[in-house]
Amino acid sequence: MRDGVTLSGDVYRPGDGEPCSTVLIRTPYCKDDPAHANTWINVLRAVESGWVVVVQDVRGRFRSEGHFVPFVNEADDGVDTIQWVREQPWSDGKVGMVGGSYVGISQWLAAARNPEGLIGIVPAVTADDVHSGWLYEDDNVVLGFLAYWVSILLASSQMDEKSRPRIAALERSVAEGRIRTFHQLVEEAGEFAPYLRDWRDRSRSLVDPELAGRVEVPAFVIGGWFDIFLRGTVASFVRREAAGTGNAHDRLLVGPWAHGLMGGWFPGRSFGPASSFDSLDPTSLQLGWLEEVRDGLYRSDHPVSVFSMGADEWRCFSSWPPEGADRVHLRLRPGNIEHPAATMDARAGLSVDSPVPTIGGRTFFPGYKVGANSGPRMLEAMHARKDVHTFVSDPLADDIEILGTVSCRLDVTTADPTPVVVRLATLDGTGSSELLCEGSSYITPGAGNAESITVDLGSTAIRVAKGMRLCAYVATSDFPRLEDGPRTSLNVCADEGPVLELDVLRLG
């Protein structure tokens, strides 16, 4: 690197010695782990297809020298690595980048420098904005993910023997939910992860939030409807068009997936075999796109592909939200929902003295690998809680297909600064309620006056059948997805009721 630090990478290349284009994967999760190196593309298939593949440990991780500080060095190191690749005799000077999560944001950071030789990036299940895409959701700390991520980074770091027991204790505290606030996380882990202290300022973004708009090379953006980074994933694609830097080769692909779960199934809910990421042949999909970009052979008229849940079909559009989608406004009214499970959950000890628990959705904390937390879970437990405001729509007169962004506008009053969490669910005639999407805002109270806020619930694609209702649950907590703050009362002005704003492509 430009400062003399040496990074370690494995180079896989065809045996004929001819110069080839290169796929670059820069990871903090160990290049020597075959499962990780092959997560997004099959390395050997890529080599058989005529590509060189370089899998590199980022600075300060595993076999690479230096000190790891998340996000800080990825732009410079990415540019330097691309330049190093281009200087090798096996390189034809053209480099594409692939990978998900941190491996995805490292692509955005390097691509924002528009280095010579970079032909395209495939950032998956990630965001380009560190502040609002990774650490915060409208000033609410995304604690469950953040604590778990930091704990697994530390557990896989080179620690001295005296530090090992303390890191193991941190892992247990996170897994058992004893880390409840960002302050506690800093106190417990700050000695080993001093960068946490730099993340405490809600108002300071670590990376330019307009990053994606500065990237000139094409981007193939991949996300999941229940992925922790969904909002940032979609925003990075839309932001490019708004900035005027969008490329004719840009693509957006979103399926019914969560972080680490790309099969299209969740406990009690399957979207069918076509919903699996593997069914799309990810290696061919990504390499084919990179070849099209490199050779200038193909430009899609329908660059957006999304999986519509309920219909359980893929849809292709020219933009997101789709052209021709109507912005529909649905007025909600207070509703008491009777369901046998609500009574059972109340007896099981759901107390208003504890925070409203995270149930499904865009989650990532211990248990995710077996689908224990994320996805379209049932929300009947919310019906028993007095600290959750419930609002419902009238039964739908026709089938509708929600394809686009979702938000909820409501008037609230509170005595103290507080999160406002909104969960949107479908509700059938029996009172069964299935989570669709969620989001949060953070309000600072005025002089006792009602404050009108709009909570961004992200994007989705789902067909909802005639006779179903849409249900919004409003609360001031969502733990462990968000940090656990003081118990705060919230009044939702229900004279006219909250308004859902939905992009609906077809009615009836």
C-alpha positions in Angstrom: 0.0 0.0 0.0 1.0 3.7 -0.4 2.1 3.8 3.3 4.3 0.7 3.1 1.8 -1.7 4.7 1.6 -5.1 3.0 -1.7 -6.8 2.5 -2.1 -10.5 1.8 -4.1 -12.0 -1.0 -4.6 -15.3 -2.8 -4.5 -15.2 -6.6 -6.4 -17.9 -8.5 -5.8 -17.8 -12.3 -6.0 -19.9 -15.4 -2.9 -22.0 -16.1 -2.3 -20.8 -19.7 -0.6 -17.6 -18.5 -2.6 -15.3 -20.8 -3.5 -11.9 -19.3 -7.1 -12.0 -18.0 -9.6 -9.6 -16.4 -9.7 -9.9 -12.6 -12.4 -10.3 -10.0 -11.3 -8.6 -6.7 -12.8 -9.6 -3.3 -11.5 -7.6 -0.3 -12.7 -9.1 3.0 -12.3 -8.7 6.8 -13.6 -12.3 7.3 -10.5 -14.4 6.3 -9.5 -15.1 2.7 -8.3 -18.6 3.8 -11.9 -19.6 4.6 -13.1 -21.4 1.5 -16.8 -21.0 2.5 -16.4 -17.2 2.8 -14.2 -16.8 -0.3 -16.9 -18.6 -2.3 -19.9 -16.9 -0.8 -20.8 -14.7 -3.7 -19.1 -16.4 -6.6 -17.6 -19.8 -7.1 -13.9 -19.0 -7.4 -12.9 -22.0 -9.5 -15.9 -21.6 -11.8 -14.8 -18.0 -12.3 -11.2 -19.1 -13.2 -12.6 -21.8 -15.6 -14.6 -18.9 -17.2 -11.3 -17.1 -17.9 -11.1 -14.7 -15.0 -8.4 -14.2 -12.4 -9.7 -14.0 -8.9 -7.9 -12.2 -6.1 -9.2 -12.7 -2.5 -7.5 -10.3 -0.1 -7.6 -9.8 3.7 -8.2 -6.1 4.4 -5.7 -4.1 6.4 -5.2 -5.5 10.0 -7.2 -8.7 9.4 -5.8 -12.2 9.5 -2.7 -12.4 7.3 -2.6 -8.7 6.3 -0.4 -6.2 8.1 -1.6 -2.9 9.7 -4.3 -1.9 12.1 -8.0 -2.5 11.3 -10.3 0.4 11.7 -13.6 -0.3 9.9 -14.2 1.7 6.7 -11.3 4.1 7.2 -8.6 2.6 4.9 -10.8 0.8 2.3 -10.8 3.6 -0.2 -7.0 4.0 -0.4 -6.3 0.3 0.0 -8.8 -0.6 -2.6 -7.4 1.9 -5.1 -3.8 0.7 -4.4 -4.8 -3.0 -4.7 -6.5 -2.3 -8.1 -3.3 -0.6 -9.3 -1.2 -3.5 -8.1 -3.5 -6.0 -9.9 -3.1 -4.0 -13.1 0.7 -4.1 -12.9 0.8 -7.9 -12.8 1.7 -9.9 -16.0 -1.5 -12.1 -15.6 -3.7 -9.0 -15.7 -5.2 -7.3 -18.8 -5.7 -4.2 -16.8 -9.5 -4.6 -16.1 -10.9 -5.2 -12.6 -14.3 -5.9 -11.3 -15.2 -6.1 -7.6 -17.8 -8.4 -6.0 -19.0 -9.4 -2.5 -21.5 -8.6 0.2 -21.9 -6.8 3.5 -18.5 -5.2 4.5 -17.1 -6.6 1.3 -19.8 -4.7 -0.5 -19.2 -1.3 1.2 -15.5 -1.6 0.6 -16.4 -1.6 -3.1 -18.3 1.6 -2.8 -15.5 3.3 -0.9 -12.8 2.3 -3.5 -15.1 3.0 -6.5 -15.8 6.6 -5.3 -12.2 7.3 -6.2 -13.0 6.1 -9.8 -9.6 4.3 -10.1 -8.3 3.5 -13.5 -9.0 0.0 -14.6 -12.1 -0.6 -12.4 -14.9 -1.7 -14.8 -17.8 -2.3 -12.4 -18.8 -3.3 -8.9 -21.4 -5.8 -7.5 -22.1 -4.6 -3.9 -24.5 -7.0 -2.3 -26.6 -6.8 0.9 -24.8 -3.6 1.9 -25.1 0.2 2.0 -22.9 2.9 0.7 -23.6 5.3 3.6 -21.9 4.2 6.9 -23.8 6.5 9.1 -27.4 6.0 8.1 -26.8 2.7 6.4 -24.9 0.8 9.1 -24.8 2.5 12.5 -28.1 4.4 12.8 -31.6 4.4 11.6 -32.8 8.0 11.7 -30.6 8.6 14.8 -31.6 5.4 16.5 -28.6 3.1 17.1 -29.0 -0.2 15.4 -27.6 -2.0 18.4 -28.4 -5.7 17.8 -26.4 -5.8 14.6 -23.7 -3.4 15.7 -22.9 -5.3 19.0 -22.9 -8.7 17.3 -20.7 -7.5 14.4 -18.2 -5.9 16.7 -18.1 -8.9 18.9 -17.4 -11.3 16.1 -14.7 -9.0 14.6 -13.0 -8.9 18.0 -13.3 -12.7 18.5 -11.5 -13.3 15.2 -8.8 -10.8 15.9 -5.2 -11.5 17.0 -5.6 -10.9 20.8 -3.1 -11.6 23.6 -3.9 -14.4 26.0 -4.9 -11.9 28.7 -7.5 -10.3 26.4 -9.1 -13.6 25.3 -11.3 -14.2 28.3 -12.7 -10.6 28.2 -13.5 -10.9 24.5 -15.3 -14.2 25.2 -17.2 -12.5 28.0 -18.2 -9.7 25.6 -19.5 -12.3 23.1 -21.6 -13.9 25.9 -23.0 -10.5 27.0 -24.0 -9.7 23.4 -25.5 -13.2 22.7 -27.6 -13.1 26.0 -28.8 -9.5 25.4 -27.0 -7.9 28.4 -25.6 -5.2 26.2 -28.6 -2.9 26.0 -27.3 0.5 25.0 -24.5 1.9 22.8 -22.9 3.4 25.9 -22.6 -0.1 27.4 -21.1 -1.4 24.2 -18.5 1.3 24.2 -17.7 0.6 27.9 -17.4 -3.1 27.3 -15.6 -3.2 24.0 -14.0 0.3 23.6 -10.6 -0.8 24.9 -10.4 -3.3 22.0 -12.4 -1.4 19.5 -11.6 2.3 20.1 -13.3 3.2 16.8 -16.6 2.8 18.6 -16.0 6.1 20.3 -15.9 7.8 16.9 -19.4 6.4 16.2 -21.2 8.0 19.1 -21.9 11.3 17.3 -25.3 10.9 15.7 -24.7 14.1 13.7 -21.4 13.2 12.1 -21.3 10.9 9.1 -18.1 8.9 8.7 -18.4 8.7 5.0 -20.0 11.1 2.5 -23.7 10.1 2.3 -23.7 11.0 -1.4 -20.9 8.4 -2.0 -22.9 6.3 -4.6 -23.6 9.5 -6.6 -19.9 10.0 -7.2 -19.2 6.5 -8.5 -18.9 6.6 -12.3 -18.4 2.9 -13.0 -21.5 0.7 -13.4 -23.0 -1.0 -10.3 -25.0 -4.2 -9.9 -26.7 -3.7 -6.6 -28.1 -6.8 -4.8 -30.3 -6.8 -1.7 -33.0 -8.6 0.4 -36.4 -7.5 1.6 -35.5 -8.5 5.1 -31.8 -7.6 5.0 -30.5 -5.3 7.7 -29.1 -3.0 5.0 -32.1 -2.9 2.7 -32.8 0.8 3.0 -29.2 1.7 2.2 -29.1 -0.9 -0.6 -32.0 0.6 -2.4 -30.9 4.2 -1.7 -27.5 3.6 -3.2 -29.1 2.5 -6.5 -31.7 5.3 -6.5 -29.2 7.9 -5.5 -27.1 7.3 -8.6 -29.9 8.2 -10.9 -30.7 11.3 -8.8 -27.1 12.5 -9.0 -27.0 12.0 -12.7 -24.2 9.5 -12.5 -26.3 6.4 -13.2 -25.0 4.1 -15.8 -27.0 2.3 -18.5 -25.5 -1.0 -17.2 -26.7 -0.3 -13.6 -28.9 -3.1 -12.1 -30.9 -3.7 -9.0 -31.9 -7.2 -7.8 -33.9 -7.7 -4.5 -35.2 -11.0 -3.3 -37.0 -12.3 -0.2 -33.8 -12.7 1.7 -32.2 -11.7 5.0 -28.6 -11.2 5.9 -27.0 -14.6 5.7 -30.3 -16.2 4.6 -30.7 -16.2 0.8 -32.9 -19.3 0.4 -36.3 -17.6 0.3 -37.6 -19.4 3.4 -38.1 -18.5 7.0 -39.7 -20.2 10.0 -43.3 -20.8 8.9 -42.9 -19.0 5.6 -41.5 -20.1 2.2 -41.6 -18.1 -1.0 -41.0 -21.1 -3.2 -38.0 -22.6 -5.0 -37.7 -19.7 -7.5 -37.0 -17.3 -4.6 -33.6 -18.8 -3.8 -30.6 -16.8 -4.7 -28.9 -20.0 -5.8 -31.7 -20.6 -8.3 -30.4 -17.6 -10.2 -26.9 -19.1 -10.5 -25.1 -16.2 -8.8 -21.7 -16.9 -10.3 -23.0 -16.8 -13.9 -25.2 -13.9 -13.1 -22.4 -11.7 -11.8 -19.7 -12.8 -14.2 -22.1 -12.4 -17.1 -22.8 -8.8 -16.0 -19.2 -8.0 -15.6 -18.4 -9.4 -19.1 -21.3 -7.3 -20.5 -19.9 -4.2 -18.9 -16.3 -4.9 -19.9 -17.2 -5.7 -23.5 -20.1 -3.2 -23.9 -22.3 -5.9 -25.3 -25.7 -5.5 -23.6 -27.8 -3.0 -21.8 -31.0 -4.1 -20.2 -34.3 -2.2 -20.8 -35.5 -3.5 -17.4 -32.6 -3.1 -15.0 -34.7 -3.6 -11.9 -35.6 -7.2 -10.9 -37.6 -7.8 -7.7 -39.3 -10.8 -6.1 -42.9 -10.0 -5.3 -43.9 -11.9 -2.2 -47.4 -13.4 -2.1 -47.4 -13.6 -5.9 -44.1 -15.5 -5.5 -42.8 -14.3 -8.9 -40.0 -12.1 -10.2 -40.9 -8.8 -11.6 -38.8 -6.6 -14.0 -39.0 -2.8 -14.3 -37.1 0.1 -15.8 -36.8 2.0 -12.5 -37.5 1.9 -8.7 -40.2 2.6 -7.7 -41.6 1.3 -10.9 -42.8 3.7 -13.6 -46.6 4.0 -13.5 -46.9 3.1 -9.8 -49.6 5.1 -8.0 -48.8 6.7 -4.6 -51.7 5.4 -2.6 -52.7 6.9 0.8 -54.5 4.6 3.3 -56.0 6.1 6.4 -55.7 3.8 9.5 -57.9 3.8 12.6 -57.3 2.5 16.1 -58.1 -1.2 16.3 -58.3 -3.8 19.1 -57.3 -7.2 17.6 -58.6 -10.4 19.2 -56.4 -13.4 18.7 -55.9 -16.4 21.0 -52.1 -16.1 20.8 -52.3 -12.6 22.2 -53.8 -14.0 25.5 -51.2 -16.7 25.6 -48.4 -14.3 25.1 -49.7 -12.1 27.9 -49.6 -15.0 30.3 -46.1 -15.8 29.1 -44.9 -12.6 30.8 -44.6 -9.9 28.1 -44.4 -6.9 30.4 -44.6 -3.2 29.5 -41.7 -2.7 31.9 -39.5 -4.4 29.3 -38.9 -3.0 25.8 -41.1 -4.2 23.0 -39.2 -7.2 21.6 -37.8 -7.4 18.1 -39.8 -10.1 16.2 -38.5 -10.8 12.7 -37.8 -8.2 10.2 -34.5 -6.7 9.1 -32.4 -8.3 11.9 -28.9 -9.6 12.4 -27.8 -10.9 15.8 -27.1 -14.2 17.4 -29.3 -17.0 15.9 -29.5 -15.5 12.4 -27.9 -18.5 10.7 -30.9 -20.7 11.6 -33.4 -18.1 10.8 -34.2 -17.6 14.5 -34.8 -13.8 14.2 -35.2 -12.3 10.7 -38.0 -12.4 8.2 -41.8 -12.2 8.0 -42.6 -13.4 11.5 -46.0 -13.4 13.2 -46.8 -10.4 15.4 -49.7 -11.6 17.6 -47.5 -10.9 20.6 -47.9 -7.2 20.0 -51.7 -7.4 20.6 -51.2 -8.1 24.3 -49.0 -5.1 25.0 -50.5 -1.8 26.4 -47.4 0.1 25.2 -48.1 -0.7 21.6 -50.6 1.4 19.6 -52.4 -0.6 16.9 -54.0 0.9 13.8 -55.7 -1.0 11.0 -57.0 -0.3 7.5 -60.4 -1.2 6.2 -60.5 -4.6 4.4 -59.0 -4.3 1.0 -61.7 -4.1 -1.7 -59.4 -5.7 -4.3 -56.1 -7.5 -4.5 -53.2 -5.0 -4.5 -49.5 -5.3 -5.2 -47.3 -3.0 -3.2 -44.2 -2.4 -5.3 -42.0 0.5 -4.1 -41.5 2.5 -1.0 -43.6 2.5 2.2 -43.9 5.2 4.8 -46.3 6.1 7.7 -47.3 9.6 8.5 -48.6 10.3 12.1 -49.0 12.9 14.8 -47.4 12.1 18.1 -46.7 13.8 21.5 -44.2 12.8 24.1 -42.5 14.4 27.1 -39.0 13.1 26.3 -36.8 12.5 23.3 -37.7 9.0 22.0 -37.7 6.6 19.1 -40.9 6.0 17.3 -41.0 2.5 15.8 -43.6 1.5 13.2 -44.1 -2.1 12.1 -46.4 -2.8 9.2 -48.1 -6.1 8.9 -50.8 -7.9 6.9 -53.8 -8.9 9.0 -56.3 -11.6 8.1 -59.8 -12.2 9.4 -58.6 -14.5 12.3 -56.3 -11.8 13.7 -53.2 -13.5 12.4 -50.6 -10.7 11.7 -47.5 -11.2 9.6 -44.7 -8.6 9.6 -44.1 -6.9 6.2 -41.6 -4.1 6.9 -40.5 -1.8 9.7 -38.7 1.5 10.4 -38.1 4.1 13.0 -37.7 7.8 13.6 -36.3 9.8 16.5 -38.2 12.8 17.9 -37.3 15.6 20.2 -40.5 16.9 21.8 -41.7 20.4 21.3 -43.7 22.5 23.8 -46.3 19.9 24.4 -47.6 20.2 20.8 -48.3 17.3 18.5 -45.5 16.7 16.1 -46.1 15.4 12.6 -43.6 12.8 11.6 -43.1 10.5 8.6 -41.4 7.1 9.4 -39.6 5.5 6.4 -40.4 1.8 6.3 -38.2 1.1 3.4 -39.1 -0.7 0.2 -41.0 -3.9 -0.4 -42.8 -6.0 -3.1 -45.8 -8.0 -2.0 -49.2 -9.0 -3.3 -51.9 -8.6 -0.6 -55.2 -10.3 -1.2 -58.7 -8.8 -1.2 -60.3 -8.8 2.3 -56.9 -8.5 4.1 -56.2 -5.5 6.2 -52.9 -3.6 6.7 -51.9 -3.1 10.4 -49.4 -0.7 11.8 -48.0 -1.2 15.3 -46.5 2.0 16.9 -44.2 1.8 19.9 -41.1 3.5 21.4 -38.8 0.5 21.5 -37.6 -2.5 19.4 -35.0 -4.4 21.3 -32.4 -5.7 20.5 -32.7 -4.3 17.0 -32.5 -0.8 18.4 -30.8 0.2 21.7 -33.0 0.1 24.9 -33.6 3.6 26.1 -35.7 4.9 29.1 -39.4 3.8 29.1 -41.2 6.7 27.5 -44.9 7.2 27.0 -46.1 8.1 23.6 -49.4 9.5 22.5 -50.5 9.0 19.0 -53.2 11.4 17.9 -55.9 9.1 16.5 -58.6 11.6 15.6 -57.9 11.1 12.0 -55.4 8.2 12.3 -52.0 7.6 10.7 -51.7 7.5 7.0 -49.8 4.8 5.1 -48.2 5.9 1.9 -47.6 3.1 -0.6 -46.4 2.7 -4.1 -49.0 0.4 -5.7 -48.6 -0.6 -9.3 -51.9 -2.3 -9.8 -55.2 -2.2 -8.0 -57.7 -5.0 -8.6 
